[in-house]
């Protein structure tokens, strides 16, 4: 009996960074090249496919990890991670050399398993995820360590986040109720909540003096950021101190929502082709790649998770 359709969206960079720091670097290819991130990502894919049984899998890619249109709105956006400014873009991100060297191999391993890689120029993987989760006609599991993607959670549409922040052995399924329990806001309010709270790791200053509790309270009272700003302008529904903080952040609040909200209308679609079991030729190709790079049991586990056919 065929499995019910389900789409698994991988926040690929989030996962290969986790793999790089989670797998010892003493394991190398025969030529001494680092392979810990590649092996770790294969094990992550094997676990996710086995555990959540998706029919479709997409590796969502950062074609531009720091899009200029976001930087134009908030210059501090991810600025602390830039190691080289490229006038024609994208800027060069601070990535450990041993990880950077593995990116081509990671793309090859995904390719031999039949997992499509989808990225969009001038956009982050989050934007690809936002679009695919929005247009999908099947339940969606988004695998990420980035809480910004909580804005996409939607019980009614079957969109969940598989949150990796506590490690692959302690995955957390994030639903509407989990977002409400954690933050006191609905997923549909999360982007406005994150805009006000700010995020130092992304270079987003937030509204000075407004933390998570105040942001949640304001959203409960006024519904969304537009409602909060209208109430502040009118001098209603909040203390004079909070009103002053909102009004003092007018310039930031004019632009930040566009930066924080993920794109949902890029020119990408969910691949029609499901994740298919590997035939003998594809198995041979995967095993040859594994032998060349010493991917060993990690590739074998990924092949087993995807499945094989005799012809």
KADA-V756880 format. One record per residue. N is the residue number from 0. PSI is psi in radians with two decimals (999 if undefined). BURIAL is b if it has 16 or more other ideal C-beta (glycine too) atoms within 10 Angstrom, else e. Layout:
BEGIN
{{N;PSI;BURIAL} {N;PSI;BURIAL}}
END
This chain:
BEGIN
{{0;2.24;e} {1;2.58;e} {2;2.61;e} {3;2.53;e} {4;2.42;e} {5;2.41;b} {6;2.22;b} {7;2.05;b} {8;2.10;b} {9;2.18;b} {10;1.47;b} {11;-0.81;b} {12;-0.71;b} {13;-0.69;b} {14;-0.69;b} {15;-0.47;b} {16;-0.78;b} {17;-0.76;b} {18;-0.73;b} {19;-0.76;b} {20;-0.24;e} {21;-0.31;e} {22;2.26;b} {23;2.49;e} {24;0.07;e} {25;-0.32;e} {26;2.14;b} {27;2.94;e} {28;2.89;e} {29;-0.52;e} {30;0.12;e} {31;-0.04;e} {32;2.56;e} {33;2.44;b} {34;0.19;b} {35;-0.67;b} {36;-0.71;b} {37;-0.80;b} {38;-0.76;b} {39;-0.71;b} {40;-0.67;b} {41;-0.74;b} {42;-0.64;b} {43;-0.81;b} {44;-0.77;b} {45;-0.77;b} {46;-0.79;b} {47;-0.76;b} {48;-0.69;b} {49;-0.75;e} {50;-0.75;e} {51;-0.12;b} {52;0.96;e} {53;2.67;b} {54;-0.42;b} {55;2.41;b} {56;2.37;b} {57;2.28;b} {58;1.82;b} {59;2.38;b} {60;2.51;b} {61;1.61;b} {62;-0.45;b} {63;1.89;b} {64;-0.29;b} {65;1.30;b} {66;2.43;b} {67;-0.59;e} {68;-0.49;e} {69;-0.70;b} {70;-0.66;b} {71;-0.58;e} {72;-0.75;b} {73;1.70;b} {74;-0.46;e} {75;-0.06;e} {76;1.99;b} {77;0.35;b} {78;-0.57;e} {79;-0.19;e} {80;-0.01;b} {81;2.23;b} {82;-0.31;e} {83;2.18;e} {84;2.23;e} {85;1.91;e} {86;-0.65;e} {87;-0.03;e} {88;2.91;e} {89;2.69;b} {90;2.77;b} {91;2.19;e} {92;2.63;e} {93;1.81;e} {94;2.27;b} {95;2.39;e} {96;-0.75;e} {97;-0.45;e} {98;-0.78;b} {99;-0.68;e} {100;-0.37;e} {101;-0.16;b} {102;-0.81;e} {103;-0.68;e} {104;-0.70;b} {105;-0.76;b} {106;-0.68;e} {107;-0.74;b} {108;-0.70;b} {109;-0.69;b} {110;-0.77;e} {111;-0.40;b} {112;-0.15;b} {113;0.36;b} {114;1.99;b} {115;2.51;b} {116;2.19;b} {117;2.13;b} {118;2.85;b} {119;2.30;b} {120;2.42;e} {121;0.40;e} {122;2.72;b} {123;2.91;b} {124;-0.62;b} {125;-0.65;b} {126;-0.66;b} {127;-0.77;b} {128;-0.78;b} {129;-0.72;b} {130;-0.85;b} {131;-0.66;b} {132;-0.53;b} {133;-0.68;b} {134;-0.20;e} {135;2.48;b} {136;0.32;e} {137;2.87;e} {138;2.63;b} {139;2.30;b} {140;2.16;b} {141;2.10;b} {142;2.05;b} {143;2.80;b} {144;0.19;b} {145;1.97;b} {146;-0.26;b} {147;-0.49;b} {148;-0.03;b} {149;-0.38;b} {150;-0.27;b} {151;-0.19;b} {152;2.36;b} {153;1.71;b} {154;-0.71;e} {155;-0.62;e} {156;-0.02;e} {157;0.52;e} {158;2.07;b} {159;2.82;b} {160;2.27;b} {161;1.81;b} {162;2.18;b} {163;0.10;b} {164;-0.49;e} {165;0.18;e} {166;2.78;e} {167;-0.32;b} {168;-0.05;e} {169;0.95;e} {170;2.49;b} {171;2.19;e} {172;2.07;e} {173;2.06;b} {174;-3.11;b} {175;-0.84;b} {176;-0.61;e} {177;-0.75;b} {178;-0.77;b} {179;-0.75;e} {180;-0.67;e} {181;-0.74;e} {182;-0.20;b} {183;0.31;b} {184;2.77;b} {185;2.72;b} {186;-0.63;b} {187;-0.30;b} {188;-0.07;b} {189;-0.67;b} {190;-0.73;b} {191;-0.69;b} {192;-0.84;b} {193;-0.59;b} {194;-0.81;b} {195;-0.72;b} {196;-0.65;b} {197;3.01;b} {198;1.84;b} {199;-0.56;e} {200;-0.36;e} {201;0.08;b} {202;0.48;b} {203;2.00;b} {204;-0.48;e} {205;-3.03;b} {206;2.04;b} {207;2.22;e} {208;-0.04;e} {209;1.92;b} {210;-2.91;e} {211;-0.76;e} {212;-0.80;e} {213;-0.75;b} {214;-0.76;b} {215;-0.72;b} {216;-0.77;e} {217;-0.71;b} {218;-0.61;b} {219;-0.65;e} {220;-0.65;e} {221;-0.03;b} {222;-0.95;e} {223;3.13;b} {224;-0.65;b} {225;-0.72;e} {226;-0.67;e} {227;-0.79;b} {228;-0.65;b} {229;-0.72;e} {230;-0.67;b} {231;-0.73;b} {232;-0.65;e} {233;-0.15;e} {234;0.61;e} {235;2.66;e} {236;0.26;e} {237;2.84;b} {238;2.80;e} {239;-0.63;e} {240;-0.79;e} {241;-0.72;b} {242;-0.77;b} {243;-0.67;e} {244;-0.72;b} {245;-0.81;b} {246;-0.56;e} {247;-0.29;e} {248;0.38;b} {249;-0.81;e} {250;-0.79;e} {251;-0.81;b} {252;-0.33;b} {253;-0.51;e} {254;-0.50;e} {255;-0.69;b} {256;-0.61;b} {257;-0.57;e} {258;-0.73;b} {259;-0.66;b} {260;2.29;b} {261;2.62;b} {262;2.55;b} {263;0.13;e} {264;0.61;e} {265;2.89;b} {266;1.15;e} {267;2.65;b} {268;2.77;e} {269;2.21;b} {270;2.33;e} {271;-0.56;e} {272;2.17;e} {273;3.01;e} {274;1.91;b} {275;2.59;e} {276;2.61;e} {277;2.25;b} {278;3.03;e} {279;-0.73;e} {280;-0.72;e} {281;-0.63;b} {282;-0.78;b} {283;-0.73;e} {284;-0.73;e} {285;-0.74;b} {286;-0.60;b} {287;-0.73;e} {288;-0.71;b} {289;-0.71;b} {290;-0.73;e} {291;-0.66;e} {292;0.10;b} {293;0.80;b} {294;-0.22;b} {295;-2.28;e} {296;-0.43;e} {297;-0.79;b} {298;-0.70;b} {299;-0.72;e} {300;-0.66;b} {301;-0.73;b} {302;-0.77;b} {303;-0.66;e} {304;-0.74;b} {305;-0.63;b} {306;2.82;e} {307;2.80;e} {308;2.82;e} {309;-0.29;e} {310;999;e}}
END
